């Protein structure tokens, strides 16, 4: 029972930290505000984490794991149309359900990723290169246009799908809607899938 309660408190703290860090970043975030949102005394934070940076890194690492999970779906055994469609839908869903996580990651990257640089240069880079090879394999099989750059394709997918979370205010100002609107969500899914598949699938000569 005590273990379960402790786990719940820790998750409550991580959720509160995400709320604050995603708005103010590491430097601007206050442990006092995090503690207030988490409904715990500030001193209790140090029961779980040594300092603010340790808490921030934990939140970022959790965010990164969730953010990268959809990339695992790009497997060479699948047809590119199916794999890319699934990947795009998963990425859009992450932007819809976890916009704060996406914004926090964007803030960290804009600042040069000082707290997760080793993760980016290590595990992320290895996964990125491995999935780029899947796309290269599809190209060799004639299933994807050879004019597509595999690494840039992945980066472009990240940019487009995360835009709906990171710049949701901009989208709302110019369209009047965000991913929270069901009709806009379907519109975004259909457009994004069509845009990427039309660009990457080989074109037949007429």
Rosetta blueprint (number, residue, H / E / L):
1 X L
2 X H
3 X H
4 X H
5 X H
6 X H
7 X H
8 X H
9 X H
10 X H
11 X H
12 X H
13 X H
14 X H
15 X H
16 X H
17 X H
18 X H
19 X H
20 X H
21 X H
22 X H
23 X H
24 X H
25 X H
26 X H
27 X H
28 X H
29 X L
30 X L
31 X H
32 X H
33 X H
34 X H
35 X H
36 X H
37 X H
38 X H
39 X L
40 X L
41 X L
42 X H
43 X H
44 X H
45 X H
46 X H
47 X H
48 X H
49 X L
50 X L
51 X L
52 X H
53 X H
54 X H
55 X H
56 X H
57 X H
58 X H
59 X H
60 X H
61 X H
62 X H
63 X H
64 X H
65 X H
66 X H
67 X H
68 X H
69 X H
70 X H
71 X H
72 X H
73 X H
74 X L
75 X L
76 X L
77 X L
78 X L
79 X L
80 X H
81 X H
82 X H
83 X H
84 X H
85 X H
86 X H
87 X H
88 X H
89 X H
90 X H
91 X H
92 X H
93 X H
94 X H
95 X H
96 X H
97 X H
98 X L
99 X H
100 X H
101 X H
102 X H
103 X H
104 X H
105 X H
106 X H
107 X H
108 X H
109 X H
110 X H
111 X L
112 X L
113 X L
114 X L
115 X L
116 X L
117 X H
118 X H
119 X H
120 X H
121 X H
122 X H
123 X H
124 X H
125 X H
126 X H
127 X H
128 X H
129 X H
130 X H
131 X H
132 X H
133 X H
134 X H
135 X H
136 X H
137 X H
138 X H
139 X H
140 X H
141 X L
142 X L
143 X L
144 X L
145 X L
146 X L
147 X L
148 X L
149 X L
150 X H
151 X H
152 X H
153 X H
154 X H
155 X H
156 X H
157 X H
158 X H
159 X H
160 X H
161 X H
162 X H
163 X H
164 X H
165 X H
166 X H
167 X L
168 X H
169 X H
170 X H
171 X H
172 X H
173 X H
174 X H
175 X H
176 X L
177 X L
178 X L
179 X L
180 X L
181 X L
182 X H
183 X H
184 X H
185 X H
186 X H
187 X H
188 X H
189 X H
190 X H
191 X H
192 X H
193 X H
194 X H
195 X H
196 X H
197 X H
198 X H
199 X H
200 X H
201 X L
202 X L
203 X L
204 X L
205 X L
206 X L
